[in-house]
């Protein structure tokens, strides 16, 4: 009973800290990703914007960028 009241008492500041951290993470980490409409068929330019590489990047750089994004989106699969 005491631990339940203690946990409930601590929850309010903890909830506020979690909310503030989530706001900071969502705005700063997502700002570097491509935001825009997608064409019916993906162009080389659009793919390079999504991957964060130049349109003239080599295969090795494209593979590295693709792997980085896949790990971010699917940490268990990689």
Secondary structure, DSSP 8 states (H G I E B T S, - for coil): -HHHHHHHHHHHHHHHHHHHHHHHHHHHHHTTS--S---SS--HHHHHHHHTS-TT--HHHHHHHHHHHHHHH-TTT-
